[in-house]
Amino acid sequence: MALLRILTVDDEEAVRRGARELLSSHSGWQVCGEAEDGIQAVESARALRPDVVVMDVAMPRMNGVDATRAIRQELPETKIILLSQNDPRVLRQQAAAIRAHGIVGKADLFRELVPTIEKALDAEANKERLAPTTGSALISSTSLNCDAGMAALIANKNWAETPLGPVENWSPTLRTITNFLLANRFPLLLWWGPEYIQIYNDAYAPILGVKHPIRALGRPVSECWDEIWHVLKPLIDTPFHGGPATWMEDIELEINRSGKIEETHFTVAYSPVPDETVPSGIGGVLATVHEITEKIVAERRVAILRDLGAEAGEAKTAEQACSVAADVLSKYLRDCPFALLYLNDPDGRHARLVSCSQVVQGEPGAPTVIDLQRDFSADVVWPLSQVNRRLAQLLRPG
């Protein structure tokens, strides 16, 4: 299998080095080149023809947005991942405007870059797999209201390979409920038949993350959401077997939709869908799903800020403020599993650990002193020198 060739672009050498070490450790991936600004990025992309470009947004000479436009014009098959410290909402707007294939915040570089690249590659593979093939037994687009998005994916799927069978054999109820959910802008998910085969709409697709569409559309819920099947099964079984609809205002689920387990919260309602063509009279269960993770987590974090402001304000010295902050953060382990609070020496050459939570001072992850003259490298646990440099740039007058 050919190596995946990646070009990294960032005006900070430390970021390029960190990205290079991270990406090179992935089997089958190769960093084929690096660039310091947008002009170099365009020239390097033209010469190297990489499969993926990891592109910083804010750079001298030519910014990443303009460089991306130029690269996509010459190399439309190259995937572009935008990298930035901007507000995520701004970054998403920039990415949409230039049709970038993914975004990563610099603060999440080591956690999100690899999954984001993999998701972009999976999307392309899915597109190729779902393209109609001459002579294949695909569903006719006239059998569903399909214009784009999920409707097109459903129309192009070979349902004969699933327990639901060819679409021409679907019951009138299944056809009707499928068109209903596709026309709805609220997240809806249909589990049909005893295997609970999944059909869902565009609004629900983002909830699936990397599971969409190959591991989700037309698959049993027990396979798609195997990590929470023990929670979902009784909630689906109840309405499917004649019981009342189920509803939960805040169900907490630990799901894997981006390559890692994450805390999520949802308001859900599971309702039976009557179908006269099946012996039980119930063909499936319709799920109405509203994700409230951001709301729940935000409420907890506001509480953290409230307590920090109330208690740290009583401190008389910087050291006391750090100690109080560590005590407060130790009460909110779900959002702050550990904390290290450093103070810079007056000469600005070293940072010293003055307080911590849930770690032991002096352990590898909690060095008591950090040399601020050393730049980021593999043996530097916390790149505070880079943070100080960026902070100085932000505070510079003008």
N, C-alpha and C positions, 0 to 999 in steps of 0.2 A: 504494500500500500504506500502511495506517495506521501511524503511528509507534508504537513500543513505549514505553509510558509507565511510568517507573520512579520509585518513591518511595524515598529513602535515609534511614535512621534511625540516628543515632549521637550520643552525647553529646559527642563531640570534634569541634569544627568543622574541624580539620585533616583528619580522616578523611573527613568529608562532602565537603570541597572536593576532596580527592584522588579520591574515588569519582565525584564530579560530572565532573571533567575527563576521567577515564578513560571513563566511560559515554557522555558527550556526544560523544566522538570516534568512537563506533561509528555507522556509517551506519544510519539508520532508528530510532535509539534517542533518547529524550528523558527527562531528569530533570525530572519534572513537579512535584516538591516535595521538601522536606527536613523532618525532625523531629528534636528533640533528646532525646526520651524516649518511653517507651511510650504514655503518654496522648496526646501530640501525634501519635504514629504512628497510633493508632486513629482519632482525629479527622480527620487528613489523609487517611487511606485512605478513610474514609467520604465525605469531600467530593470527593476526586480520582478515586476508583475506579481505581487504577493497575493495570497488567498484572502488574507485578513489584514486590515490596518487598524491599529489601536491609536486613536488620534486625540491629542490634547486640544481643547478649544481655544484657550487664551495663550497665544504665542506671538513673538515679534515677527516683523516682516509680512507674514501672511497668517491669518488666524486659521484654526482648524475647520471652521465652517466653510470658508472659501476654498480651502485645500480639498475638503471632501467633495465639494461640487466639481472641482477640476478633475479629481481622480475618478469619480463616478462617471463623468462624461467620457473619459478615455478607457476606463476599466469597469464597465457596468457589473461584471460578475464578482468583483472584489467586495468583500464584506467590510463595512466601516463600523467600528465601535468607538463612540465618543467618550472621552475622559475629561472630567472637569470638577472644579470645586464650586460651581455655580449652584444656585437653588435648583433642586431636582425638577421643579415645574418648568423653570426656564430651560433646563437642559432637554427635557422631553419635547418642548416646543421647537427648539433648535433641531433636534434629531428628526422630528416629523417633517420640518420644512425642507430638509436636504435628503430625506429618505435614508438616514443612517439605520443600521441594523441592530443597534443596541446602545445603551448608555451605562456608564459606571461612574459613581462618585469617587474622587480620589481617596476619600476617607475609607471607602469600602474596596479599594483596589485588590488587596490580597484575598478578600472573601468573595468578591463578585465577578472579577474579570474572567476567570476560567468558565464558570457557569453561563455567563452572558455570551461568550464566544460559542460555547456548545449549543446554546439555545438558537443562536443565529444559524449555525450549521444545520441543526435539526430542522429548522423552518424551511431551509432550502431543500433538504432531503425529502421532507413531507410534500413540498410542492411538486417535486419530480414524481414522487410515488402516486400522488393523487391526480396527476394529469391524465385525461381520458386517453385510452388506448384503443386503436382500431380492433374491432372484433371482440372486445372484452364485454362481459355481462354487467355493464354499469347501468345505474338508474338513469332513466331519461329525465332531462331537466324539466320536461313538461309535467311530470308527475308531482312536482312540488313547486311552491312559489319561490323559485331560486333566482336571485339577482346577483348576489355576491356573498362573501363571508361564509358563515356557517351553512347557509342555504345551499351554496355551491358545493361545499364539502359533503354535505348530506346527499345531494343529488349525484355526485360523482363517486360515492362509495359503493363498493360491491357488497350490498347487503345480503346477497345469496350466501356469502361466507360467514354470516352471523346467524344466531338462533332466530332472528326475526324473519329471515328469508327474503326473497326478492320483493321489491316495493310494490310490484303489481299484485302481490298476494297479501299485502297489509290490509287489515280491517279498515272500514271507513272511519272508525273512531281514532285509530292510530294515525291515519293520514290527517284527520282534522286537528288533533291535538298537536301534531308536529308543525303544521302550518300556523297554529295559534302561538306556539312558543317562539317560532321564528319571527313572527310579526311583533312580538312583545319586546320592549326595550328594557324590561326588568329581568335580572338574572333568573332563568328558569332551566330546570333540569328534569328530564323525564326518565324514569326507570320502567322498562316495559318487559312484561313476561316474568316467569318464575326465576329467570336468571338475572333479572333487573338490568337489562341492556340499556346503555346510556345514549340519549339524544339530548342535545342542549342547544342554547342559542348564543348569539354573539356576545351578549352581556355577561353570560356565565363563563365564557372561554378564558378570560384573564384569571379567574379563580383557580383554574387548573395548572397554570404555569407551564412548565416543560412537559407536562403530561398531555397537553393539547397538541394535535388531535389524535396522534397515533395510539397513545396509551389510554385514550378516553372515549372517543367517538365509536359507538358500536361495541364497546367492551363491557363486561359485567362490572358493576360497581365494586364487587369484592376484589377484582384485580386492579382496577384503577385506584381505589382508595383502600388498599390492603392494610395500610398502617392504622386506619381508623374503622375498619370494617366491624370490629367488635362493638363499636359505639353506634354505627349507622344501622346495623342489621335489625335490632329490635324496633328502631324508629320507623323503618320502612316496612317491616313485617306486619306491624299493627294495622295500618290502613289497607295493606294489600290483602290481608286475610279477613277483612270485614270489620275490623275495629274502627275506632274514631280516628279522625285526622290528628296528627301530632304537631305540636308547636312548641318552640323554645325561644325565649327572648334573647338569651345569651348562652349559646353552647360553645364551650371552649374545646378546640380540637388541635392536636399537634400533628401537622400534616407535612408531607414532603413533596413540595411542588417546584423546588428550585435546586435540588441536589442536597438539601439539608432539612432537618426537622425544624419547624418553626411554629411558634404559638400563633393561633388565629382564633377569632371570635366571629360568630355568625348569629343572626336572627333567622330562623328557618320555620317553614310550615310545609308538612308533607300531607298531601291529600290524595285519596283514591280516585282513579279514573275509571268510571263504569264502561264496560264493553260487553254488549249482548252476545258477541260471537264466541266468548270463552265461557266454559262451564261455571266458573265461580262468579261470573258477572263483573269481575274487576280485572281490567287488562294491565294496569300498572299504577304507578304512583308519581304524581307531579310534585316536584320540590320547588318552592319559592325561597330564594336564598339572598340574603342581604349581609354582606361582610361588614362588620363593625370593628375590625381589629384596630384600625387607626384611632378610633374614638376611645376604646377601652384603654389602650396603651397610653394615649395622650392624657387621659384623666389621671392615670397613675403617675405619669411624669410631671404633671402640674403639681401633684401632691408633693413630689420630691422637691421641686423648686420652691414651693411654699414653705416647707420645713427648713430647707437650707437658708432661705431668706430670714426666717424667724429666729433661727438658732445661731447661725454664723454671725449675725449682726451684733451679737453680744460679745464677741471675741475682742480682746484688747491688742493682740499681736497677730501677725500673719501665721505664726506657728499654731496659735490657739484656734484660728479660723480653720486651718487645715484639719486639726484634730476634731473639731466639731463637725466639719463636713464629712469626715470619714465615719463618724458615729451615725450621722443621719443616713448616709448611703448604705451602711450595713443593715438598715431596716428595710431596704428595697432591693433585695437580692435578685428578683426576677428581671429588673431593668438595669441593675448595676451589680453584677455578680462579684466584682472585685473593684477596688479603687486604690490608686497610688497617687499621692499628692507630693509634688516636688516644688522646691523653691530654688530659684537661681541664686548663686553666690553674688555678692556685690560686683565682683570683677567680670561676671558673665561668662566665666570659663567652665563652671561646673553647676549641675543641678543636684540638690541633695534631697533624699527622701525624708520627709518629716512626719508623715502619717500614712496609714494604709488600712484597708479593710479586706478581710478574707484571704490575705496572703501574709507570708512571713518575711520580714525585712531581711535582705541578704540572699534570698533564694534567687535562682537564675532569672526568674521573671520579675523580681523586685530588687534590682540593684540599689544599694544605698547611695551611690554616687554615679552620675552620668556625665561623661566628658562632652561638653557642648562644642568642642572644636572638631570632633570626629563626625564625619558625614555618615549617611546611611550605608550600612553593609550588613552582611548576613549575621555577623556576631554582635550587632548593636540591637538590643531588644526593643528599645523605644527610641525612635529617631527624633529626639527633642531638638537637636540642632536644626533640622529642617523646619520644625514647627516655629522655633524662634525666628528663623530667617523669614518665613512667610509672614509672621506677625509683624516683624519690623517693616516689611514692605507695605502691609495694610495700614500701619500707623504713620508712615512717612508723610509729612505735610505735602499737599498738592497732589 
